[in-house]
Amino acid sequence: MNKPKCPNCSAKKIPPESRPRTIVSGSYYRKSDRKRIRTFKCLDCEKYFGSASRNRCYRQNKRQLNETIRTLFASGLSQRRLAKILKISRTTVARKLVFIGQESLRKLDESNQNHPKAALIEFDDLETFEHTKCRPISVTLAVESRTRRILGFEVARMSAKGRIAKKSFKKYGRLKDQRSAARAKLFSRLTEIVEPDAIIKSDENPYYPLTVKRFFPGATHLGFKGQRGAITGQGELKKIGYDPIFSLNHTCAMFRANVNRLFRKTWCTTKKAERLALHLAIYAYYHNHSLIGQK
C-alpha cells in the first residue's frame, strides 16, 4: 500500500527524497459517507494525519449531498425549498452554496483551459438586481457560438437608470458603475481560451468595441442592433426570425429559467452580489458538463 506523505512536512517544502517515513496508526469510521479512513503517523514530526486530510471536503459534514445540492441549485430551487426537500438546515445549504460555488468556479476555469480555443464567441450583459431594483447588477456573459459553452462571466454593480434612477439616488446615493472593470477582468481571462483572431459578436453597446480592441486587437467585432424580447425565454429570446447572437440569448434565457434568483417577477432575490456570482458558477459548470454535454 502506498503511504501518503506527511502534509506537515510537505508544507515545510522538504524535498520528496528527504521526507521521513510514515507508518499506519489505525483507522476511523467517517459517518458522513460511511467510509473507513486510514490514519498515519509521521516518524519525524510525530504528527498524525488521515488519508483524507488533503481532500477539499476535509472536515465537511454531509459531503454525500454535495452533488445533489449542486444539481438542485442549477434546477431553479431556492435555498429554503432545497433545505426542506433534503431535510437539512438552511445554514447548511448556505454554507454548501459557498463551497460548491467555489469548486464549480475552479472546475469551470480548468475545463475551459483544457478545451480547444474558441474561434467564434458572443457576449453581452444580463441585468438583475441586489435586494431591490434601485440597486441593479450587471452580469457580463461570454459563450461560444453554436455550442453555447459558457466561457466566463463577471458580476458587477451598476447605477440605476430610467424611471427609478431618481429614487435610487435619493435612497442609496450615487452608485458606482463597475461594469467597465468587470468587462476588462472577463476579457483578460478570455485571452487564454479564445483565439486572438476570433470573431466576436455582441449588440451595439458603444463601450464594447473599445474593450474588444484592447484585449483582441486582431479579432473581428460584429455589433448587431438590439431587438425586442419575446414572451418566451424569460424575455431573453428575441421576436425576430434570425437572431445573430442566438447562442448568447438562449444561454441567458436558460440562466433565468434555472437560477431562481434570476426569475422574472419573483420574491427570491439576491441579497449579496458575491453569492449571486457563486450561484451562477454552479449553474455554468452544470450547464457545460450536464446540459450541453461538454467532454
C-alpha positions, 0 to 999 in steps of 0.5 A: 500500500502506498503511504501518503506523505506527511502534509506537515512536512510537505508544507515545510517544502522538504524535498520528496527524497528527504521526507521521513517515513510514515507508518499506519496508526489505525483507522476511523469510521467517517459517518458522513459517507460511511467510509473507513479512513486510514490514519498515519503517523509521521516518524519525524514530526510525530504528527498524525494525519488521515488519508483524507486530510488533503481532500477539499471536503476535509472536515465537511459534514454531509459531503454525500449531498454535495452533488445533489445540492449542486444539481438542485441549485442549477434546477431553479430551487431556492435555498429554503425549498432545497433545505426542506426537500433534503431535510437539512438546515438552511445554514447548511445549504448556505454554507454548501452554496459557498463551497460548491460555488467555489469548486464549480468556479475552479472546475469551470476555469480548468475545463475551459483551459483544457478545451480547444480555443474558441474561434467564434464567441458572443457576449453581452450583459444580463441585468438583475438586481441586489435586494431591490431594483434601485440597486441593479447588477450587471452580469457580463456573459461570454459563450461560444457560438453554436455550442453555447459553452459558457466561457466566463462571466463577471458580476458587477454593480451598476447605477440605476437608470430610467424611471427609478434612477431618481429614487435610487439616488435619493435612497442609496446615493450615487452608485458606482458603475463597475461594469467597465472593470468587470468587462476588462477582468472577463476579457483578460481571462478570455485571452487564454481560451479564445483565439486572438483572431476570433470573431466576436459578436455582441449588440451595439453597446458603444463601450464594447468595441473599445474593450474588444480592441484592447484585449483582441486587437486582431479579432473581428467585432460584429455589433448587431442592433438590439431587438425586442424580447419575446414572451418566451425565454424569460424575455431573453429570446428575441421576436425576430426570425434570425437572431445573430447572437442566438447562442448568447440569448438562449444561454441567458434565457436558460440562466433565468429559467434555472437560477431562481434568483434570476426569475422574472417577477419573483420574491427570491432575490439576491441579497449579496452580489458575491453569492449571486456570482457563486450561484451562477458558477454552479449553474455554468459548470452544470450547464457545460458538463450536464446540459450541453454535454461538454467532454 
